[in-house]
Structure formats: structure tokens, C-alpha cells
């Protein structure tokens, strides 16, 4: 084989559809992530937030995390934050409609790097509210997919190979953390509780929980089979790799239907397309997709030619060979990312495997995983208020959150891929109830009737009026049985475990009490 033949292997002519799905899909997720930040960050972490970003930036330790806020004349302002989110959403929208893809090979790179840099700047000051594994995953993917290039060149094989390595780390890492963690994954009982105790149930979660035990055993076995076995087949020849990727996508769609994990599942689905070939997709639909029917390089087109330059969506360069400078650039990026992969690779096979860990401050080539430890009880922290200084039991009214279970009669809603950060933090709080700084600040804001915090809630029983008193209660929740649902109409049954804390409306002193 001569040099040109070897170089041709670096062009993935049969992954043009994958590139479209990945770049546009990741851009959609970035738009959602910036939108979530635009609406929630000021109340949670803004100038008057629960964990104010200006105070965080004033600490010397914050300098270890890269952020544009370090270099701005005014380190942080809510106005600047919203401006950054607006720019990020506009950049993402430009990719969704395909504008950068119409330029030279390199034009997608600065667009994605700009979104990555803006979101990294926000993530670096996000503290507890941005400590989720899918935040790092979005940063890693966002950095990489710009190097898939525009329509002027074929998708680079090495960049697609790195995305497959990311998918392998994600799925195999999650499978290994389960096997090394809770015994419930090894004795096949994990799904007996998961749908009921997961952080934010969806509309179909109760239906999934009420399935028979054999169904839940099959769920666990299916999870193990895909995460520990099938995922390796994405490295096999086609069409085996495409079939393996489709099985991964099916398992992720099941998680989409039965839970609310922000953009984790959707981003995994998007990345899984890196292993799916155009030929396989054409075979699935029985022919070429509308507008995506470009023959491979050197193959006859309908007009008897090679077919190069005939596709209006993919572009004139999709059937041609990439220029040498482009192959060198993508090869250098791949090599650098491969060097960064050493610690994550060791972590996959370590007895002390880390879950959702970053090994560098740029959040590139991370370790992933979820549910290494399963919870069997669903505890919920419920905040109640009253306008009476000497309240009776019937005077207390609950603040309702958008996604977190509260009112037993309310059906869980679907919010993912939108990320409700406060609701997720309330789930973690219930696992270890205590006087966390952000939660004490939340109670103080509710005591003041703070409008920014109220907008994060589904309902404020006092329409913004400061309550006379607040109290925090702990409940044990479970799904109602079919008979209980018919009799009461409730989705949840709950047991009162007692009062955790009380607070005056003036927010000048909380008194902790032990739960009964």
C-alpha cells in the first residue's frame, strides 16, 4: 500500500450521517445547557444566589479552575453571565441550522471551542450545582466534535475513533462501577428499587417500578450485557459495530422514557452514532435517506459519475480526500487526547475506580459512571410555610418543586434533557439531611419571599409574601399500588418521619430537630 492509500484510511467516507447527527445533536444540547444556566444560575449562584459566585471567585483556590470570569474587569455579574449564555445559544443554533458546516474544513472548530470555553468558564464557578458527570461529558464532547470538520472534508476517522473511546469509557465504566459497588447489581435486585428511588422520576417511572420481578431481573441482565459486553463490539467491523451502537441507543432510550437524567442519555445516544455507518442506515431504511444519498468516493452515481459533490447537505468535499494539513491537525489532536487517556484507562480497571472524575482542569478525557450504590428507600425533604405565628397543623402549606416529588397526588413530569439543578440537589440532601450551606440559604430566601428563588419552584403557596414561619419535614415516599391508585388517585404514598428544622420568617435562626 502506498502513502495515499494509507492516508485514505483516515477519511471516514461512510460516516457522513454520523457527523451530521453528532455535531447538530451536541449543538442542541449546548443550547439547552446554556438555556438552563441562563434561567437558573443567577438564583443559585449569582450575585444574590444561594452560593454567590463573586464570593467563590474571591477565594485563591478558584484560580485553579479556568474561567473567563478571572480575566474580566468585574469578575462576575448576572448580566455578564446571561450575555455569555446568549452567545453560547446563538453559536449552538448556528450549528443546528448548518452555517459553520458550509465553510472550509476548520470553520466548525472555533464555534465548538467557543461553546466549550464559555461553558467551562461557567462550570468552573458552578460549585455544587455543576458537580454532575454529564457536565464534564458535555465539555469533553464539545471540545472534540468541532474537529469532525465541515462539509468540505470527509469525517476524520481518528476523531470518530476517539468518540467511540469516550462511549466505551462511559458504558464500560458504568458497568464496572456497578459490579464493583452495590451487591444489588450482582444479585440482580438493583432494579427492584431503582425506578422508585432514582433522583427524579418521570411519567412512566411508576409503571416501570410496578413490573414483575422477572422484568426487573431482565433489566439488570440487559444493562450488564450492554455495558460490559456489547459496547466493545463498536470496535468490530461493520455492520457489527452499527448493530452494537443501536443496542446501546435502545438502552438509553429506555432510560429516557423512565427517568430524568438531564442530557446524559441524549448525549450518549448522540455519541453512539460515531459507530454507525451510512451504509447501515441506508440498509435500515431500505435506501438512501432524503438528501443524504451521496455515493462513497469512487463509486458510480446515478449520472454515471463518481457522485462527488452531488449532495446538497453533506457538501462538495464529502467524497474527496482530505488535505494533508487537515489530516495532520486531526491526527495531532487525537494523539494529544490519547496521551490524556492514560489515567482514565487505568481507572477503568482499577480496584478503586473513580466515578465521574476529571483528571485535568479542562475536563477532557474523563471517567464516568453512575449508581455504584443503590438506595432502597425514597426519602424526601419537604419545605412548608405558614402565615401564622402560632400555627396549627392545618396552617402549614408546602412549597412545590418542579421535578422533585412533593404532593402525592401529582404525577411526575418529564423535564430531561433540561436540567433542574435545585431539584437534583434536594434529592442528594434527602440522602444525608443536614444544615448544608446552600440549603440554609434557600430557607432564608424563602423566608424573604425572594422572587428569583420562587421562579425555580413550581408553586409558592404564599404568592411571594414572606411566611411567618418555615419548617422542614422528612418523608418516606413509595409508589402507590394499583389498588391504592384507584382508591385515592395518588401516585405516591408517604410516611411522615418528623420535623428536621424550623425557622422564623425573619430568617434569623434555624433550630434543628431530630426526625422521629
C-alpha positions in Angstrom: 0.0 0.0 0.0 1.4 3.4 -0.9 1.1 6.5 1.2 -2.0 7.8 -0.4 -3.8 4.5 0.3 -2.8 4.7 4.0 -3.9 8.4 4.2 -7.3 7.4 2.7 -8.0 5.3 5.7 -8.0 8.4 7.8 -11.1 9.6 5.9 -14.4 8.0 7.1 -16.5 8.5 3.9 -19.1 6.2 5.3 -19.9 8.3 8.4 -21.3 11.5 6.9 -24.7 10.9 8.5 -23.0 10.3 11.9 -21.2 13.6 11.6 -24.4 15.4 11.0 -26.2 13.8 13.9 -23.2 14.3 16.3 -22.4 17.9 15.5 -26.0 19.1 15.3 -27.1 17.0 18.3 -24.3 18.2 20.5 -25.1 21.8 19.5 -28.7 21.2 20.6 -27.6 20.0 24.0 -25.3 23.1 24.4 -28.3 25.3 23.6 -30.3 23.5 26.3 -27.4 23.7 28.8 -26.9 27.4 28.2 -30.7 28.0 28.5 -30.8 26.1 31.8 -27.9 28.2 33.0 -29.5 31.5 31.8 -32.6 30.8 33.9 -31.2 29.1 37.0 -27.6 30.3 37.6 -28.5 33.9 38.9 -30.8 32.5 41.6 -28.5 29.6 42.5 -25.0 31.1 42.1 -25.5 34.7 41.0 -24.8 38.0 42.8 -27.5 37.2 45.3 -27.6 33.5 44.8 -27.5 30.6 47.3 -23.8 30.1 46.8 -22.7 33.5 45.3 -20.2 33.3 42.5 -18.4 36.5 43.5 -17.6 35.1 46.9 -16.3 31.9 45.2 -14.1 33.9 42.8 -12.6 35.9 45.7 -11.1 32.7 47.1 -7.5 32.0 45.8 -8.4 28.3 45.2 -10.8 29.3 42.5 -7.9 30.3 40.3 -7.1 26.6 39.8 -10.2 26.3 37.6 -10.1 28.0 34.2 -12.7 30.6 33.7 -13.2 33.8 31.6 -14.5 35.4 34.8 -11.0 35.5 36.2 -9.9 37.9 33.4 -12.9 40.2 33.3 -12.6 43.6 34.9 -15.6 42.8 37.0 -15.1 39.2 38.0 -18.8 38.3 37.9 -22.2 39.9 37.2 -25.5 38.3 36.4 -25.6 40.5 33.3 -22.3 39.1 32.0 -23.4 35.6 32.8 -26.6 36.0 30.8 -24.6 37.6 27.9 -22.3 34.5 27.8 -25.3 32.2 27.8 -26.9 34.2 24.9 -23.7 34.0 22.9 -23.5 30.2 23.6 -27.1 29.6 22.5 -26.5 31.6 19.3 -23.4 29.6 18.5 -25.3 26.3 19.1 -28.2 27.4 16.9 -25.8 28.3 14.1 -24.6 24.7 14.1 -28.1 23.3 14.3 -29.1 25.1 11.1 -25.7 24.2 9.5 -24.0 27.5 9.0 -20.4 26.7 10.1 -20.6 23.4 8.2 -20.8 25.3 4.9 -17.3 26.8 5.3 -13.8 25.4 5.0 -12.8 22.3 6.9 -11.7 24.3 10.0 -14.8 26.5 10.5 -16.6 24.2 12.9 -13.6 24.2 15.3 -13.8 27.8 16.6 -17.5 27.6 17.0 -17.4 24.4 19.2 -14.3 25.6 21.0 -16.1 28.9 21.8 -19.1 27.0 23.3 -16.7 24.7 25.2 -14.8 27.7 26.6 -17.9 29.6 27.6 -19.4 26.6 29.3 -16.1 25.6 31.0 -16.0 29.2 32.4 -19.5 28.8 33.9 -18.8 25.2 35.1 -15.6 26.3 36.9 -17.6 28.6 39.2 -20.7 26.4 39.4 -19.6 24.7 42.6 -22.1 22.1 44.0 -24.7 22.9 41.4 -22.5 21.9 38.5 -20.9 18.8 40.0 -22.7 16.3 37.7 -21.0 13.8 35.4 -22.9 14.9 32.4 -21.4 18.4 32.7 -17.9 17.0 32.2 -19.2 14.8 29.4 -20.7 17.8 27.6 -17.4 19.7 27.9 -15.4 16.7 26.6 -17.7 16.1 23.6 -17.9 19.8 22.9 -14.2 20.1 22.6 -13.8 17.2 20.3 -16.7 17.3 17.8 -15.6 20.6 16.1 -12.7 18.5 14.7 -15.1 16.4 12.8 -14.9 19.3 10.3 -17.2 20.9 7.9 -18.8 19.5 4.7 -15.6 20.5 2.8 -13.9 17.3 4.1 -14.9 13.7 4.9 -15.3 13.0 8.6 -11.9 12.2 10.1 -11.6 8.5 11.2 -9.4 9.3 14.2 -11.9 11.8 15.8 -14.7 9.3 15.3 -12.5 6.7 16.9 -11.9 8.9 20.0 -15.7 9.4 20.3 -16.0 5.7 20.3 -13.4 5.5 23.1 -15.5 8.1 25.0 -18.6 5.9 24.6 -16.6 2.8 25.8 -15.4 4.7 28.8 -18.9 5.8 29.6 -20.7 2.5 29.2 -18.0 0.1 30.4 -17.1 2.4 33.3 -20.7 2.5 34.4 -20.9 -1.3 34.1 -17.7 -1.8 36.2 -18.7 0.7 38.9 -21.9 -1.3 39.3 -20.2 -4.7 39.6 -17.6 -3.3 42.0 -20.2 -1.4 44.0 -23.6 -2.4 45.4 -24.3 -6.2 45.7 -27.7 -5.5 44.3 -26.2 -5.3 40.8 -24.6 -8.7 41.3 -27.6 -10.5 42.7 -29.9 -8.8 40.0 -32.1 -7.0 42.5 -31.0 -3.4 41.7 -34.0 -2.6 39.5 -36.4 -3.7 42.2 -35.9 -0.3 43.7 -34.3 1.9 41.1 -37.4 3.3 39.4 -38.9 4.4 42.7 -35.7 5.8 44.3 -34.0 7.4 41.3 -33.3 11.1 41.7 -36.1 12.5 39.5 -38.8 10.0 38.3 -40.6 10.6 35.1 -44.2 9.9 34.0 -43.5 6.3 33.2 -41.3 5.5 36.3 -44.2 4.2 38.4 -45.3 1.9 35.5 -41.8 0.6 35.2 -41.5 0.0 39.0 -44.7 -2.0 39.2 -43.5 -4.5 36.6 -42.9 -8.1 38.0 -39.6 -9.2 39.4 -38.6 -11.2 36.4 -38.9 -8.0 34.4 -36.5 -6.2 36.8 -34.1 -9.1 36.6 -34.1 -8.8 32.8 -33.4 -5.1 33.1 -30.3 -5.7 35.2 -29.1 -8.5 32.9 -29.7 -6.3 29.9 -27.7 -3.5 31.5 -24.8 -5.8 32.3 -24.8 -7.3 28.8 -24.7 -3.9 27.0 -22.3 -2.1 29.3 -19.9 -4.9 29.9 -20.1 -6.8 26.6 -21.9 -5.2 23.7 -20.1 -1.9 24.0 -16.8 -3.5 23.0 -18.4 -4.5 19.6 -18.4 -0.9 18.5 -14.8 -1.6 17.7 -15.7 -4.5 15.4 -16.1 -4.3 11.6 -19.4 -3.1 10.1 -22.2 -3.9 10.3 -21.5 -5.4 13.8 -20.4 -2.0 15.1 -23.5 -0.3 13.9 -25.7 -3.0 15.5 -23.9 -2.7 18.8 -24.4 1.1 18.8 -28.1 0.6 18.1 -28.4 -1.7 21.1 -26.7 1.0 23.2 -29.1 3.6 21.9 -32.1 1.3 22.7 -31.0 1.0 26.3 -30.5 4.8 26.5 -34.0 5.4 25.1 -35.4 3.1 27.9 -33.7 5.4 30.4 -35.1 8.4 28.7 -38.6 7.0 29.0 -38.3 6.1 32.7 -36.3 8.9 34.2 -35.0 12.5 34.1 -31.2 12.4 33.8 -30.7 15.9 32.2 -28.9 15.4 28.9 -26.8 12.3 29.9 -28.9 9.8 27.9 -29.4 12.0 24.9 -25.7 12.9 24.7 -24.8 9.2 25.0 -27.2 8.4 22.1 -25.6 11.2 20.0 -22.1 9.9 20.7 -23.2 6.3 19.8 -23.7 7.4 16.2 -19.9 7.6 15.9 -20.0 3.8 15.4 -23.0 3.8 12.9 -22.2 3.8 9.2 -24.1 5.5 6.4 -24.4 2.1 4.6 -26.1 0.5 7.7 -28.6 3.4 8.0 -29.4 3.2 4.2 -29.9 -0.6 4.7 -32.2 0.0 7.7 -34.5 2.4 5.8 -34.4 0.5 2.6 -32.4 3.0 0.6 -30.7 6.4 0.8 -32.1 9.0 3.2 -33.6 12.0 1.5 -30.8 14.5 0.8 -28.2 12.0 2.3 -27.7 9.7 -0.6 -24.1 10.6 -1.6 -22.3 7.6 -3.0 -19.0 6.7 -1.5 -15.8 8.1 -3.0 -15.1 6.5 -6.4 -18.5 4.7 -6.7 -20.8 5.4 -9.6 -23.6 7.9 -9.1 -26.9 8.0 -10.7 -25.5 10.1 -13.5 -22.7 7.6 -14.2 -20.1 9.8 -12.4 -18.4 9.3 -9.1 -21.1 11.1 -7.1 -18.6 13.5 -5.6 -20.1 16.9 -5.0 -23.7 15.9 -5.7 -25.1 16.1 -2.2 -26.6 19.5 -1.2 -26.5 18.7 2.6 -23.2 16.9 3.0 -21.3 19.2 0.7 -18.8 19.0 -2.2 -15.9 17.6 -0.2 -17.5 14.6 1.4 -16.5 12.3 -1.3 -13.0 13.7 -1.8 -9.8 13.1 0.1 -8.8 15.4 3.0 -5.9 17.7 2.5 -2.7 16.8 4.3 -2.8 19.7 6.7 -6.2 18.6 7.9 -5.1 15.0 8.5 -2.1 16.3 10.4 -4.2 18.6 12.6 -6.8 15.9 13.5 -4.0 13.4 14.0 -2.3 15.8 16.4 -5.5 16.4 18.4 -6.1 12.6 18.5 -2.6 11.9 19.7 -2.9 14.6 22.5 -6.2 13.2 23.7 -4.7 9.7 23.6 -1.9 10.8 25.9 -4.6 12.3 28.3 -6.4 8.9 28.2 -3.8 7.0 30.2 -5.2 7.8 33.7 -8.9 7.2 32.6 -7.8 3.9 31.1 -6.1 2.8 34.3 -9.1 3.9 36.2 -11.4 1.6 34.2 -9.5 -1.4 35.5 -8.6 -0.1 39.0 -10.0 -1.7 42.1 -10.5 1.8 43.4 -12.3 3.0 40.3 -13.4 6.7 40.4 -16.8 7.6 39.2 -17.5 10.9 37.3 -13.9 12.1 37.8 -11.8 14.6 35.8 -8.1 14.2 35.6 -7.3 17.7 34.3 -8.8 21.1 34.8 -10.0 21.3 31.2 -12.4 18.3 31.7 -11.1 16.4 28.8 -11.0 12.5 28.8 -12.9 12.0 32.0 -14.1 9.0 33.9 -17.8 8.3 34.0 -20.3 6.0 35.8 -23.5 6.0 37.8 -25.3 4.2 40.5 -22.5 2.3 42.0 -24.5 2.4 45.2 -28.3 1.8 45.2 -30.8 3.3 47.6 -33.8 1.2 48.7 -35.8 4.0 50.4 -37.0 7.2 48.9 -36.6 10.0 51.5 -37.9 13.4 50.6 -37.3 16.8 52.2 -40.4 18.9 52.2 -40.4 22.6 53.0 -43.5 24.1 54.4 -44.5 27.6 55.5 -47.3 29.3 57.4 -48.6 32.9 57.8 -49.5 32.2 61.4 -47.1 33.0 64.3 -48.8 30.3 66.4 -49.7 27.8 63.7 -51.9 24.7 64.0 -51.1 21.6 61.9 -53.6 22.6 59.2 -52.0 26.0 58.7 -48.8 24.6 57.1 -48.6 24.7 53.3 -45.9 23.1 51.2 -43.6 24.7 48.6 -43.8 22.5 45.5 -40.7 21.9 43.3 -41.0 21.4 39.5 -39.5 17.9 39.2 -38.9 16.7 42.8 -41.8 14.6 44.3 -43.9 16.5 46.7 -47.7 16.4 46.5 -48.6 12.7 46.5 -51.4 13.4 44.0 -49.1 15.0 41.4 -47.8 12.8 38.6 -44.1 13.1 37.9 -43.2 15.2 34.9 -40.7 14.8 32.1 -38.1 17.6 32.0 -34.9 16.0 30.6 -32.8 17.0 28.7 -33.5 20.3 30.6 -31.6 20.2 33.9 -33.4 21.2 37.1 -30.4 21.7 39.3 -32.1 22.6 42.6 -34.4 19.6 42.4 -31.4 17.3 42.0 -29.7 18.9 44.9 -32.8 18.3 47.1 -32.5 14.6 46.3 -28.9 14.4 47.4 -29.9 16.4 50.6 -32.5 13.8 51.5 -29.9 11.1 51.5 -27.9 13.0 54.1 -30.2 15.6 55.8 -28.2 18.4 57.4 -27.6 22.1 57.5 -25.8 22.4 54.1 -24.9 26.0 53.3 -26.9 26.2 50.1 -30.0 24.7 51.8 -29.8 27.2 54.7 -29.5 30.0 52.2 -32.5 28.5 50.3 -34.6 28.7 53.5 -33.5 32.3 54.1 -34.5 33.2 50.6 -37.9 31.6 51.0 -38.4 33.4 54.3 -37.8 36.7 52.5 -40.1 35.7 49.6 -37.1 36.1 47.2 -38.6 36.3 43.6 -35.6 34.7 41.9 -35.8 31.6 44.1 -39.5 31.5 43.7 -39.1 31.2 39.9 -37.2 27.9 40.5 -40.2 26.4 42.2 -43.4 25.0 40.7 -45.7 26.8 43.3 -45.3 29.2 46.1 -48.3 28.8 48.4 -48.0 32.5 49.6 -47.5 34.1 46.1 -44.3 35.8 47.1 -45.4 37.0 50.6 -42.8 36.2 53.3 -44.1 33.5 55.5 -44.3 33.9 59.3 -42.5 30.6 59.9 -40.9 27.8 57.9 -40.3 24.2 58.8 -38.5 21.3 57.1 -40.0 17.8 57.2 -38.8 14.4 56.2 -41.0 11.8 54.5 -40.6 8.3 53.2 -42.1 8.0 49.8 -43.2 5.0 47.8 -45.3 4.4 44.7 -49.0 3.6 45.3 -50.1 0.1 44.3 -52.7 -0.3 41.5 -55.4 -0.6 44.1 -54.3 2.4 46.1 -54.1 4.5 42.9 -57.7 3.5 42.0 -58.9 4.4 45.5 -57.1 7.7 46.1 -55.9 8.8 42.7 -52.4 9.4 44.3 -49.2 8.5 42.6 -47.3 8.4 45.9 -47.9 7.1 49.4 -45.8 8.8 52.1 -44.9 8.3 55.7 -44.2 11.3 57.9 -40.8 10.9 59.6 -40.9 14.1 61.6 -39.6 17.7 61.6 -35.9 18.4 60.8 -35.8 22.1 61.4 -37.9 25.2 61.9 -37.2 28.8 61.1 -38.8 32.2 61.8 -39.9 34.2 58.8 -37.3 36.8 59.6 -34.7 34.1 58.8 -32.7 34.9 61.9 -32.3 31.4 63.3 -32.9 27.9 62.4 -33.4 25.2 65.1 -32.5 21.7 64.1 -34.6 18.9 65.5 -34.2 15.2 65.2 -36.5 13.3 62.8 -38.9 10.9 64.6 
